Amino acid sequence: VTGMNQYSGSPDLVLINLSYTQRAPDDLIERLGTLLEANINSKKRSEDRILITPNAIRKMGITQKETIVFIDGIPRRCILRDLSFSGAKVIMVGIAQFIKGKDVVLRIDLDEPRAAIGIKGKVVRTENVENRKELVALAIQYNNTEVPMVYKMQVNAFLTQYSKPDRSGVAEDKSSEKKTSEKESKKAEELKDPSNQDLAAAETASQAESEQQQ
């Protein structure tokens, strides 16, 4: 023990500083190195975007691209389009002029580690979805100080292992995406249940945008 200090002025809680008397375990060193790398890259590569494809979902450990965004506390169904350290783009049913500038919380469900995280941010831009007047694409900018560490680590792992930035700053998956269009079309068919028509429309628009970018 090298030092002790009160925590937030509480008489019952203290912070204790410890110094190791021997070399730390390799697992701990590796974990701390990963945390440090994720924090560094979250600043250096803050604008590198990950296009959400089936391969990206699997490699990032995201359960699915369909999720929820809370707009002023109201849950709205949406589809993840791309992710980065600093923000995200989602597609949903809505009217752009009523959404821009709103505070949001984007929910992302992770499979490994198993967790449902909420990331606070703001809608900084809205975009029309081609041939889909009822849909809108939202550009969300996260609150930098409130991005969960587990999210940073997932994004960092993908960017450092599976992707490279292209000239436009968009992170491209190195794996072949030739079957993406076929899989997206199949998913859209599955969503044609009457209770899922809005999400199906968003999914189809997401597919079209993906084909244009490819």
PyMOL CGO cylinders between C-alpha atoms (Angstrom):
from pymol import cmd
from pymol.cgo import CYLINDER

trace = [
    CYLINDER, 0.00, 0.00, 0.00, 1.57, 3.27, -1.16, 0.3, 1, 1, 1, 1, 1, 1,
    CYLINDER, 1.57, 3.27, -1.16, -1.20, 5.70, -0.31, 0.3, 1, 1, 1, 1, 1, 1,
    CYLINDER, -1.20, 5.70, -0.31, -4.79, 6.25, 0.82, 0.3, 1, 1, 1, 1, 1, 1,
    CYLINDER, -4.79, 6.25, 0.82, -7.26, 9.06, 0.13, 0.3, 1, 1, 1, 1, 1, 1,
    CYLINDER, -7.26, 9.06, 0.13, -10.90, 9.69, 0.92, 0.3, 1, 1, 1, 1, 1, 1,
    CYLINDER, -10.90, 9.69, 0.92, -13.26, 8.99, -1.96, 0.3, 1, 1, 1, 1, 1, 1,
    CYLINDER, -13.26, 8.99, -1.96, -15.46, 11.98, -2.88, 0.3, 1, 1, 1, 1, 1, 1,
    CYLINDER, -15.46, 11.98, -2.88, -15.15, 13.34, 0.65, 0.3, 1, 1, 1, 1, 1, 1,
    CYLINDER, -15.15, 13.34, 0.65, -16.89, 10.31, 2.14, 0.3, 1, 1, 1, 1, 1, 1,
    CYLINDER, -16.89, 10.31, 2.14, -15.69, 9.35, 5.64, 0.3, 1, 1, 1, 1, 1, 1,
    CYLINDER, -15.69, 9.35, 5.64, -16.56, 5.70, 4.96, 0.3, 1, 1, 1, 1, 1, 1,
    CYLINDER, -16.56, 5.70, 4.96, -14.89, 5.19, 1.57, 0.3, 1, 1, 1, 1, 1, 1,
    CYLINDER, -14.89, 5.19, 1.57, -11.23, 5.42, 0.63, 0.3, 1, 1, 1, 1, 1, 1,
    CYLINDER, -11.23, 5.42, 0.63, -9.10, 4.96, -2.47, 0.3, 1, 1, 1, 1, 1, 1,
    CYLINDER, -9.10, 4.96, -2.47, -6.07, 2.75, -1.88, 0.3, 1, 1, 1, 1, 1, 1,
    CYLINDER, -6.07, 2.75, -1.88, -2.98, 2.94, -4.10, 0.3, 1, 1, 1, 1, 1, 1,
    CYLINDER, -2.98, 2.94, -4.10, -1.17, -0.37, -4.52, 0.3, 1, 1, 1, 1, 1, 1,
    CYLINDER, -1.17, -0.37, -4.52, 2.23, -1.15, -6.03, 0.3, 1, 1, 1, 1, 1, 1,
    CYLINDER, 2.23, -1.15, -6.03, 2.97, -4.67, -7.21, 0.3, 1, 1, 1, 1, 1, 1,
    CYLINDER, 2.97, -4.67, -7.21, 5.87, -6.44, -5.50, 0.3, 1, 1, 1, 1, 1, 1,
    CYLINDER, 5.87, -6.44, -5.50, 6.29, -8.78, -8.47, 0.3, 1, 1, 1, 1, 1, 1,
    CYLINDER, 6.29, -8.78, -8.47, 5.55, -8.82, -12.19, 0.3, 1, 1, 1, 1, 1, 1,
    CYLINDER, 5.55, -8.82, -12.19, 1.85, -8.57, -12.99, 0.3, 1, 1, 1, 1, 1, 1,
    CYLINDER, 1.85, -8.57, -12.99, 0.23, -11.62, -14.68, 0.3, 1, 1, 1, 1, 1, 1,
    CYLINDER, 0.23, -11.62, -14.68, 0.45, -11.70, -18.47, 0.3, 1, 1, 1, 1, 1, 1,
    CYLINDER, 0.45, -11.70, -18.47, -3.35, -11.73, -18.79, 0.3, 1, 1, 1, 1, 1, 1,
    CYLINDER, -3.35, -11.73, -18.79, -3.59, -8.48, -16.82, 0.3, 1, 1, 1, 1, 1, 1,
    CYLINDER, -3.59, -8.48, -16.82, -0.82, -6.86, -18.85, 0.3, 1, 1, 1, 1, 1, 1,
    CYLINDER, -0.82, -6.86, -18.85, -2.55, -7.86, -22.09, 0.3, 1, 1, 1, 1, 1, 1,
    CYLINDER, -2.55, -7.86, -22.09, -5.90, -6.58, -20.86, 0.3, 1, 1, 1, 1, 1, 1,
    CYLINDER, -5.90, -6.58, -20.86, -4.47, -3.23, -19.78, 0.3, 1, 1, 1, 1, 1, 1,
    CYLINDER, -4.47, -3.23, -19.78, -2.69, -2.94, -23.13, 0.3, 1, 1, 1, 1, 1, 1,
    CYLINDER, -2.69, -2.94, -23.13, -5.98, -3.52, -24.94, 0.3, 1, 1, 1, 1, 1, 1,
    CYLINDER, -5.98, -3.52, -24.94, -7.69, -0.83, -22.86, 0.3, 1, 1, 1, 1, 1, 1,
    CYLINDER, -7.69, -0.83, -22.86, -4.89, 1.63, -23.57, 0.3, 1, 1, 1, 1, 1, 1,
    CYLINDER, -4.89, 1.63, -23.57, -4.93, 0.89, -27.31, 0.3, 1, 1, 1, 1, 1, 1,
    CYLINDER, -4.93, 0.89, -27.31, -8.71, 1.32, -27.48, 0.3, 1, 1, 1, 1, 1, 1,
    CYLINDER, -8.71, 1.32, -27.48, -8.52, 4.71, -25.77, 0.3, 1, 1, 1, 1, 1, 1,
    CYLINDER, -8.52, 4.71, -25.77, -5.73, 5.90, -28.08, 0.3, 1, 1, 1, 1, 1, 1,
    CYLINDER, -5.73, 5.90, -28.08, -7.46, 4.71, -31.26, 0.3, 1, 1, 1, 1, 1, 1,
    CYLINDER, -7.46, 4.71, -31.26, -10.78, 6.21, -30.16, 0.3, 1, 1, 1, 1, 1, 1,
    CYLINDER, -10.78, 6.21, -30.16, -9.09, 9.58, -30.73, 0.3, 1, 1, 1, 1, 1, 1,
    CYLINDER, -9.09, 9.58, -30.73, -6.82, 8.75, -33.68, 0.3, 1, 1, 1, 1, 1, 1,
    CYLINDER, -6.82, 8.75, -33.68, -9.48, 6.85, -35.65, 0.3, 1, 1, 1, 1, 1, 1,
    CYLINDER, -9.48, 6.85, -35.65, -12.60, 8.49, -34.26, 0.3, 1, 1, 1, 1, 1, 1,
    CYLINDER, -12.60, 8.49, -34.26, -14.16, 9.02, -37.71, 0.3, 1, 1, 1, 1, 1, 1,
    CYLINDER, -14.16, 9.02, -37.71, -13.37, 5.62, -39.25, 0.3, 1, 1, 1, 1, 1, 1,
    CYLINDER, -13.37, 5.62, -39.25, -16.74, 4.03, -39.97, 0.3, 1, 1, 1, 1, 1, 1,
    CYLINDER, -16.74, 4.03, -39.97, -17.63, 0.34, -39.95, 0.3, 1, 1, 1, 1, 1, 1,
    CYLINDER, -17.63, 0.34, -39.95, -20.31, -0.57, -42.48, 0.3, 1, 1, 1, 1, 1, 1,
    CYLINDER, -20.31, -0.57, -42.48, -22.70, -2.97, -40.77, 0.3, 1, 1, 1, 1, 1, 1,
    CYLINDER, -22.70, -2.97, -40.77, -22.69, -6.11, -42.90, 0.3, 1, 1, 1, 1, 1, 1,
    CYLINDER, -22.69, -6.11, -42.90, -23.33, -9.72, -41.81, 0.3, 1, 1, 1, 1, 1, 1,
    CYLINDER, -23.33, -9.72, -41.81, -19.58, -10.28, -41.48, 0.3, 1, 1, 1, 1, 1, 1,
    CYLINDER, -19.58, -10.28, -41.48, -19.10, -7.11, -39.45, 0.3, 1, 1, 1, 1, 1, 1,
    CYLINDER, -19.10, -7.11, -39.45, -21.93, -8.09, -37.10, 0.3, 1, 1, 1, 1, 1, 1,
    CYLINDER, -21.93, -8.09, -37.10, -20.36, -11.50, -36.51, 0.3, 1, 1, 1, 1, 1, 1,
    CYLINDER, -20.36, -11.50, -36.51, -16.84, -10.20, -36.01, 0.3, 1, 1, 1, 1, 1, 1,
    CYLINDER, -16.84, -10.20, -36.01, -17.90, -7.38, -33.69, 0.3, 1, 1, 1, 1, 1, 1,
    CYLINDER, -17.90, -7.38, -33.69, -20.06, -9.69, -31.61, 0.3, 1, 1, 1, 1, 1, 1,
    CYLINDER, -20.06, -9.69, -31.61, -23.27, -7.72, -32.21, 0.3, 1, 1, 1, 1, 1, 1,
    CYLINDER, -23.27, -7.72, -32.21, -26.41, -9.86, -31.94, 0.3, 1, 1, 1, 1, 1, 1,
    CYLINDER, -26.41, -9.86, -31.94, -28.29, -8.15, -34.79, 0.3, 1, 1, 1, 1, 1, 1,
    CYLINDER, -28.29, -8.15, -34.79, -28.51, -4.92, -36.78, 0.3, 1, 1, 1, 1, 1, 1,
    CYLINDER, -28.51, -4.92, -36.78, -32.16, -4.32, -35.78, 0.3, 1, 1, 1, 1, 1, 1,
    CYLINDER, -32.16, -4.32, -35.78, -32.21, -2.35, -32.54, 0.3, 1, 1, 1, 1, 1, 1,
    CYLINDER, -32.21, -2.35, -32.54, -33.80, 0.49, -30.58, 0.3, 1, 1, 1, 1, 1, 1,
    CYLINDER, -33.80, 0.49, -30.58, -32.95, 4.19, -30.43, 0.3, 1, 1, 1, 1, 1, 1,
    CYLINDER, -32.95, 4.19, -30.43, -34.53, 6.23, -27.65, 0.3, 1, 1, 1, 1, 1, 1,
    CYLINDER, -34.53, 6.23, -27.65, -35.41, 9.72, -28.90, 0.3, 1, 1, 1, 1, 1, 1,
    CYLINDER, -35.41, 9.72, -28.90, -36.23, 12.06, -26.02, 0.3, 1, 1, 1, 1, 1, 1,
    CYLINDER, -36.23, 12.06, -26.02, -36.87, 8.92, -23.99, 0.3, 1, 1, 1, 1, 1, 1,
    CYLINDER, -36.87, 8.92, -23.99, -39.27, 7.35, -26.52, 0.3, 1, 1, 1, 1, 1, 1,
    CYLINDER, -39.27, 7.35, -26.52, -38.12, 3.99, -27.96, 0.3, 1, 1, 1, 1, 1, 1,
    CYLINDER, -38.12, 3.99, -27.96, -38.09, 3.77, -31.77, 0.3, 1, 1, 1, 1, 1, 1,
    CYLINDER, -38.09, 3.77, -31.77, -37.16, 0.75, -33.86, 0.3, 1, 1, 1, 1, 1, 1,
    CYLINDER, -37.16, 0.75, -33.86, -34.24, 1.23, -36.24, 0.3, 1, 1, 1, 1, 1, 1,
    CYLINDER, -34.24, 1.23, -36.24, -31.54, -0.52, -38.23, 0.3, 1, 1, 1, 1, 1, 1,
    CYLINDER, -31.54, -0.52, -38.23, -27.82, 0.03, -37.72, 0.3, 1, 1, 1, 1, 1, 1,
    CYLINDER, -27.82, 0.03, -37.72, -26.14, 1.31, -40.89, 0.3, 1, 1, 1, 1, 1, 1,
    CYLINDER, -26.14, 1.31, -40.89, -22.62, 2.06, -39.69, 0.3, 1, 1, 1, 1, 1, 1,
    CYLINDER, -22.62, 2.06, -39.69, -20.69, 2.52, -36.44, 0.3, 1, 1, 1, 1, 1, 1,
    CYLINDER, -20.69, 2.52, -36.44, -17.57, 4.36, -35.32, 0.3, 1, 1, 1, 1, 1, 1,
    CYLINDER, -17.57, 4.36, -35.32, -15.85, 5.40, -32.11, 0.3, 1, 1, 1, 1, 1, 1,
    CYLINDER, -15.85, 5.40, -32.11, -17.59, 8.78, -32.28, 0.3, 1, 1, 1, 1, 1, 1,
    CYLINDER, -17.59, 8.78, -32.28, -21.03, 8.00, -33.64, 0.3, 1, 1, 1, 1, 1, 1,
    CYLINDER, -21.03, 8.00, -33.64, -23.42, 5.91, -35.69, 0.3, 1, 1, 1, 1, 1, 1,
    CYLINDER, -23.42, 5.91, -35.69, -25.87, 6.04, -38.56, 0.3, 1, 1, 1, 1, 1, 1,
    CYLINDER, -25.87, 6.04, -38.56, -29.27, 4.37, -38.27, 0.3, 1, 1, 1, 1, 1, 1,
    CYLINDER, -29.27, 4.37, -38.27, -32.31, 4.14, -40.55, 0.3, 1, 1, 1, 1, 1, 1,
    CYLINDER, -32.31, 4.14, -40.55, -35.85, 4.43, -39.18, 0.3, 1, 1, 1, 1, 1, 1,
    CYLINDER, -35.85, 4.43, -39.18, -39.35, 5.57, -39.99, 0.3, 1, 1, 1, 1, 1, 1,
    CYLINDER, -39.35, 5.57, -39.99, -39.80, 9.25, -39.19, 0.3, 1, 1, 1, 1, 1, 1,
    CYLINDER, -39.80, 9.25, -39.19, -39.85, 12.88, -40.27, 0.3, 1, 1, 1, 1, 1, 1,
    CYLINDER, -39.85, 12.88, -40.27, -36.42, 14.48, -40.41, 0.3, 1, 1, 1, 1, 1, 1,
    CYLINDER, -36.42, 14.48, -40.41, -37.39, 17.95, -39.23, 0.3, 1, 1, 1, 1, 1, 1,
    CYLINDER, -37.39, 17.95, -39.23, -38.83, 16.57, -36.00, 0.3, 1, 1, 1, 1, 1, 1,
    CYLINDER, -38.83, 16.57, -36.00, -35.77, 14.45, -35.18, 0.3, 1, 1, 1, 1, 1, 1,
    CYLINDER, -35.77, 14.45, -35.18, -32.72, 16.59, -35.96, 0.3, 1, 1, 1, 1, 1, 1,
    CYLINDER, -32.72, 16.59, -35.96, -31.04, 17.96, -32.85, 0.3, 1, 1, 1, 1, 1, 1,
    CYLINDER, -31.04, 17.96, -32.85, -32.79, 15.52, -30.51, 0.3, 1, 1, 1, 1, 1, 1,
    CYLINDER, -32.79, 15.52, -30.51, -30.98, 13.79, -27.65, 0.3, 1, 1, 1, 1, 1, 1,
    CYLINDER, -30.98, 13.79, -27.65, -30.87, 10.03, -28.14, 0.3, 1, 1, 1, 1, 1, 1,
    CYLINDER, -30.87, 10.03, -28.14, -29.69, 6.82, -26.54, 0.3, 1, 1, 1, 1, 1, 1,
    CYLINDER, -29.69, 6.82, -26.54, -28.68, 4.11, -29.01, 0.3, 1, 1, 1, 1, 1, 1,
    CYLINDER, -28.68, 4.11, -29.01, -28.99, 0.54, -27.76, 0.3, 1, 1, 1, 1, 1, 1,
    CYLINDER, -28.99, 0.54, -27.76, -26.53, -2.05, -29.03, 0.3, 1, 1, 1, 1, 1, 1,
    CYLINDER, -26.53, -2.05, -29.03, -26.78, -5.69, -27.97, 0.3, 1, 1, 1, 1, 1, 1,
    CYLINDER, -26.78, -5.69, -27.97, -23.47, -7.53, -27.76, 0.3, 1, 1, 1, 1, 1, 1,
    CYLINDER, -23.47, -7.53, -27.76, -23.15, -11.29, -27.86, 0.3, 1, 1, 1, 1, 1, 1,
    CYLINDER, -23.15, -11.29, -27.86, -19.59, -11.51, -26.51, 0.3, 1, 1, 1, 1, 1, 1,
    CYLINDER, -19.59, -11.51, -26.51, -19.29, -10.24, -23.90, 0.3, 1, 1, 1, 1, 1, 1,
    CYLINDER, -19.29, -10.24, -23.90, -23.04, -10.59, -23.36, 0.3, 1, 1, 1, 1, 1, 1,
    CYLINDER, -23.04, -10.59, -23.36, -24.29, -7.07, -22.69, 0.3, 1, 1, 1, 1, 1, 1,
    CYLINDER, -24.29, -7.07, -22.69, -26.88, -4.51, -23.73, 0.3, 1, 1, 1, 1, 1, 1,
    CYLINDER, -26.88, -4.51, -23.73, -25.25, -1.09, -23.80, 0.3, 1, 1, 1, 1, 1, 1,
    CYLINDER, -25.25, -1.09, -23.80, -26.82, 2.33, -24.21, 0.3, 1, 1, 1, 1, 1, 1,
    CYLINDER, -26.82, 2.33, -24.21, -24.79, 5.12, -25.78, 0.3, 1, 1, 1, 1, 1, 1,
    CYLINDER, -24.79, 5.12, -25.78, -25.91, 8.71, -25.28, 0.3, 1, 1, 1, 1, 1, 1,
    CYLINDER, -25.91, 8.71, -25.28, -25.65, 11.14, -28.16, 0.3, 1, 1, 1, 1, 1, 1,
    CYLINDER, -25.65, 11.14, -28.16, -27.41, 13.65, -30.37, 0.3, 1, 1, 1, 1, 1, 1,
    CYLINDER, -27.41, 13.65, -30.37, -28.82, 13.61, -33.90, 0.3, 1, 1, 1, 1, 1, 1,
    CYLINDER, -28.82, 13.61, -33.90, -26.51, 16.03, -35.72, 0.3, 1, 1, 1, 1, 1, 1,
    CYLINDER, -26.51, 16.03, -35.72, -27.70, 15.34, -39.26, 0.3, 1, 1, 1, 1, 1, 1,
    CYLINDER, -27.70, 15.34, -39.26, -30.58, 13.71, -41.10, 0.3, 1, 1, 1, 1, 1, 1,
    CYLINDER, -30.58, 13.71, -41.10, -30.57, 12.33, -44.63, 0.3, 1, 1, 1, 1, 1, 1,
    CYLINDER, -30.57, 12.33, -44.63, -33.31, 11.29, -46.99, 0.3, 1, 1, 1, 1, 1, 1,
    CYLINDER, -33.31, 11.29, -46.99, -33.47, 7.63, -48.00, 0.3, 1, 1, 1, 1, 1, 1,
    CYLINDER, -33.47, 7.63, -48.00, -33.71, 7.26, -51.78, 0.3, 1, 1, 1, 1, 1, 1,
    CYLINDER, -33.71, 7.26, -51.78, -37.17, 6.20, -52.98, 0.3, 1, 1, 1, 1, 1, 1,
    CYLINDER, -37.17, 6.20, -52.98, -38.39, 5.89, -49.39, 0.3, 1, 1, 1, 1, 1, 1,
    CYLINDER, -38.39, 5.89, -49.39, -40.18, 9.04, -48.30, 0.3, 1, 1, 1, 1, 1, 1,
    CYLINDER, -40.18, 9.04, -48.30, -41.29, 7.49, -45.01, 0.3, 1, 1, 1, 1, 1, 1,
    CYLINDER, -41.29, 7.49, -45.01, -37.72, 6.66, -43.96, 0.3, 1, 1, 1, 1, 1, 1,
    CYLINDER, -37.72, 6.66, -43.96, -34.93, 8.84, -42.62, 0.3, 1, 1, 1, 1, 1, 1,
    CYLINDER, -34.93, 8.84, -42.62, -31.25, 8.18, -41.91, 0.3, 1, 1, 1, 1, 1, 1,
    CYLINDER, -31.25, 8.18, -41.91, -29.97, 9.66, -38.66, 0.3, 1, 1, 1, 1, 1, 1,
    CYLINDER, -29.97, 9.66, -38.66, -26.35, 10.63, -38.08, 0.3, 1, 1, 1, 1, 1, 1,
    CYLINDER, -26.35, 10.63, -38.08, -25.75, 10.30, -34.34, 0.3, 1, 1, 1, 1, 1, 1,
    CYLINDER, -25.75, 10.30, -34.34, -22.79, 11.87, -32.57, 0.3, 1, 1, 1, 1, 1, 1,
    CYLINDER, -22.79, 11.87, -32.57, -21.97, 10.28, -29.23, 0.3, 1, 1, 1, 1, 1, 1,
    CYLINDER, -21.97, 10.28, -29.23, -21.26, 12.17, -26.03, 0.3, 1, 1, 1, 1, 1, 1,
    CYLINDER, -21.26, 12.17, -26.03, -17.52, 11.50, -25.95, 0.3, 1, 1, 1, 1, 1, 1,
    CYLINDER, -17.52, 11.50, -25.95, -17.23, 11.24, -22.18, 0.3, 1, 1, 1, 1, 1, 1,
    CYLINDER, -17.23, 11.24, -22.18, -20.06, 8.70, -21.92, 0.3, 1, 1, 1, 1, 1, 1,
    CYLINDER, -20.06, 8.70, -21.92, -19.10, 6.06, -24.49, 0.3, 1, 1, 1, 1, 1, 1,
    CYLINDER, -19.10, 6.06, -24.49, -18.85, 2.68, -22.68, 0.3, 1, 1, 1, 1, 1, 1,
    CYLINDER, -18.85, 2.68, -22.68, -15.39, 1.13, -22.61, 0.3, 1, 1, 1, 1, 1, 1,
    CYLINDER, -15.39, 1.13, -22.61, -16.73, -2.22, -23.79, 0.3, 1, 1, 1, 1, 1, 1,
    CYLINDER, -16.73, -2.22, -23.79, -18.02, -0.52, -26.97, 0.3, 1, 1, 1, 1, 1, 1,
    CYLINDER, -18.02, -0.52, -26.97, -14.65, 1.14, -27.61, 0.3, 1, 1, 1, 1, 1, 1,
    CYLINDER, -14.65, 1.14, -27.61, -12.93, -2.23, -27.26, 0.3, 1, 1, 1, 1, 1, 1,
    CYLINDER, -12.93, -2.23, -27.26, -15.30, -3.93, -29.73, 0.3, 1, 1, 1, 1, 1, 1,
    CYLINDER, -15.30, -3.93, -29.73, -14.83, -1.17, -32.34, 0.3, 1, 1, 1, 1, 1, 1,
    CYLINDER, -14.83, -1.17, -32.34, -11.07, -1.14, -31.79, 0.3, 1, 1, 1, 1, 1, 1,
    CYLINDER, -11.07, -1.14, -31.79, -10.80, -4.91, -32.17, 0.3, 1, 1, 1, 1, 1, 1,
    CYLINDER, -10.80, -4.91, -32.17, -12.60, -4.78, -35.52, 0.3, 1, 1, 1, 1, 1, 1,
    CYLINDER, -12.60, -4.78, -35.52, -10.64, -1.81, -36.89, 0.3, 1, 1, 1, 1, 1, 1,
    CYLINDER, -10.64, -1.81, -36.89, -7.25, -3.25, -35.92, 0.3, 1, 1, 1, 1, 1, 1,
    CYLINDER, -7.25, -3.25, -35.92, -7.88, -6.85, -36.95, 0.3, 1, 1, 1, 1, 1, 1,
    CYLINDER, -7.88, -6.85, -36.95, -10.33, -6.92, -39.83, 0.3, 1, 1, 1, 1, 1, 1,
    CYLINDER, -10.33, -6.92, -39.83, -10.42, -3.59, -41.60, 0.3, 1, 1, 1, 1, 1, 1,
    CYLINDER, -10.42, -3.59, -41.60, -8.46, -0.75, -43.10, 0.3, 1, 1, 1, 1, 1, 1,
    CYLINDER, -8.46, -0.75, -43.10, -9.52, 2.84, -43.87, 0.3, 1, 1, 1, 1, 1, 1,
    CYLINDER, -9.52, 2.84, -43.87, -10.15, 3.69, -47.50, 0.3, 1, 1, 1, 1, 1, 1,
    CYLINDER, -10.15, 3.69, -47.50, -9.69, 7.15, -49.02, 0.3, 1, 1, 1, 1, 1, 1,
    CYLINDER, -9.69, 7.15, -49.02, -13.03, 8.37, -47.76, 0.3, 1, 1, 1, 1, 1, 1,
    CYLINDER, -13.03, 8.37, -47.76, -12.28, 7.26, -44.21, 0.3, 1, 1, 1, 1, 1, 1,
    CYLINDER, -12.28, 7.26, -44.21, -14.77, 4.39, -44.30, 0.3, 1, 1, 1, 1, 1, 1,
    CYLINDER, -14.77, 4.39, -44.30, -13.50, 1.16, -42.79, 0.3, 1, 1, 1, 1, 1, 1,
    CYLINDER, -13.50, 1.16, -42.79, -13.84, -1.65, -45.31, 0.3, 1, 1, 1, 1, 1, 1,
    CYLINDER, -13.84, -1.65, -45.31, -14.14, -5.29, -44.27, 0.3, 1, 1, 1, 1, 1, 1,
    CYLINDER, -14.14, -5.29, -44.27, -11.27, -7.28, -45.79, 0.3, 1, 1, 1, 1, 1, 1,
    CYLINDER, -11.27, -7.28, -45.79, -13.50, -10.35, -46.19, 0.3, 1, 1, 1, 1, 1, 1,
    CYLINDER, -13.50, -10.35, -46.19, -15.53, -10.90, -49.33, 0.3, 1, 1, 1, 1, 1, 1,
    CYLINDER, -15.53, -10.90, -49.33, -19.03, -9.39, -49.22, 0.3, 1, 1, 1, 1, 1, 1,
    CYLINDER, -19.03, -9.39, -49.22, -20.31, -10.89, -52.47, 0.3, 1, 1, 1, 1, 1, 1,
    CYLINDER, -20.31, -10.89, -52.47, -23.23, -12.60, -50.72, 0.3, 1, 1, 1, 1, 1, 1,
    CYLINDER, -23.23, -12.60, -50.72, -24.31, -9.53, -48.75, 0.3, 1, 1, 1, 1, 1, 1,
    CYLINDER, -24.31, -9.53, -48.75, -27.06, -8.50, -51.17, 0.3, 1, 1, 1, 1, 1, 1,
    CYLINDER, -27.06, -8.50, -51.17, -28.58, -12.00, -51.20, 0.3, 1, 1, 1, 1, 1, 1,
    CYLINDER, -28.58, -12.00, -51.20, -28.60, -12.23, -47.39, 0.3, 1, 1, 1, 1, 1, 1,
    CYLINDER, -28.60, -12.23, -47.39, -30.05, -8.75, -47.00, 0.3, 1, 1, 1, 1, 1, 1,
    CYLINDER, -30.05, -8.75, -47.00, -32.85, -9.58, -49.44, 0.3, 1, 1, 1, 1, 1, 1,
    CYLINDER, -32.85, -9.58, -49.44, -33.68, -12.74, -47.51, 0.3, 1, 1, 1, 1, 1, 1,
    CYLINDER, -33.68, -12.74, -47.51, -33.80, -10.77, -44.27, 0.3, 1, 1, 1, 1, 1, 1,
    CYLINDER, -33.80, -10.77, -44.27, -36.13, -8.23, -45.85, 0.3, 1, 1, 1, 1, 1, 1,
    CYLINDER, -36.13, -8.23, -45.85, -38.48, -11.04, -46.85, 0.3, 1, 1, 1, 1, 1, 1,
    CYLINDER, -38.48, -11.04, -46.85, -38.52, -12.32, -43.26, 0.3, 1, 1, 1, 1, 1, 1,
    CYLINDER, -38.52, -12.32, -43.26, -39.56, -8.88, -42.06, 0.3, 1, 1, 1, 1, 1, 1,
    CYLINDER, -39.56, -8.88, -42.06, -42.63, -8.65, -44.30, 0.3, 1, 1, 1, 1, 1, 1,
    CYLINDER, -42.63, -8.65, -44.30, -44.89, -9.68, -41.46, 0.3, 1, 1, 1, 1, 1, 1,
    CYLINDER, -44.89, -9.68, -41.46, -47.53, -6.90, -41.05, 0.3, 1, 1, 1, 1, 1, 1,
    CYLINDER, -47.53, -6.90, -41.05, -46.23, -6.08, -37.57, 0.3, 1, 1, 1, 1, 1, 1,
    CYLINDER, -46.23, -6.08, -37.57, -42.77, -5.50, -39.03, 0.3, 1, 1, 1, 1, 1, 1,
    CYLINDER, -42.77, -5.50, -39.03, -43.56, -3.49, -42.18, 0.3, 1, 1, 1, 1, 1, 1,
    CYLINDER, -43.56, -3.49, -42.18, -41.77, -0.35, -41.01, 0.3, 1, 1, 1, 1, 1, 1,
    CYLINDER, -41.77, -0.35, -41.01, -38.63, -2.25, -40.13, 0.3, 1, 1, 1, 1, 1, 1,
    CYLINDER, -38.63, -2.25, -40.13, -38.80, -4.20, -43.38, 0.3, 1, 1, 1, 1, 1, 1,
    CYLINDER, -38.80, -4.20, -43.38, -38.88, -0.94, -45.32, 0.3, 1, 1, 1, 1, 1, 1,
    CYLINDER, -38.88, -0.94, -45.32, -35.87, 0.32, -43.43, 0.3, 1, 1, 1, 1, 1, 1,
    CYLINDER, -35.87, 0.32, -43.43, -34.05, -2.96, -44.02, 0.3, 1, 1, 1, 1, 1, 1,
    CYLINDER, -34.05, -2.96, -44.02, -34.68, -2.79, -47.77, 0.3, 1, 1, 1, 1, 1, 1,
    CYLINDER, -34.68, -2.79, -47.77, -33.43, 0.79, -47.90, 0.3, 1, 1, 1, 1, 1, 1,
    CYLINDER, -33.43, 0.79, -47.90, -30.35, -0.22, -45.95, 0.3, 1, 1, 1, 1, 1, 1,
    CYLINDER, -30.35, -0.22, -45.95, -29.71, -2.97, -48.49, 0.3, 1, 1, 1, 1, 1, 1,
    CYLINDER, -29.71, -2.97, -48.49, -30.00, -0.54, -51.41, 0.3, 1, 1, 1, 1, 1, 1,
    CYLINDER, -30.00, -0.54, -51.41, -27.60, 1.92, -49.79, 0.3, 1, 1, 1, 1, 1, 1,
    CYLINDER, -27.60, 1.92, -49.79, -25.13, -0.89, -49.15, 0.3, 1, 1, 1, 1, 1, 1,
    CYLINDER, -25.13, -0.89, -49.15, -25.20, -1.94, -52.80, 0.3, 1, 1, 1, 1, 1, 1,
    CYLINDER, -25.20, -1.94, -52.80, -24.53, 1.64, -53.90, 0.3, 1, 1, 1, 1, 1, 1,
    CYLINDER, -24.53, 1.64, -53.90, -21.51, 1.96, -51.60, 0.3, 1, 1, 1, 1, 1, 1,
    CYLINDER, -21.51, 1.96, -51.60, -20.11, -1.36, -52.80, 0.3, 1, 1, 1, 1, 1, 1,
]
cmd.load_cgo(trace, "trace")
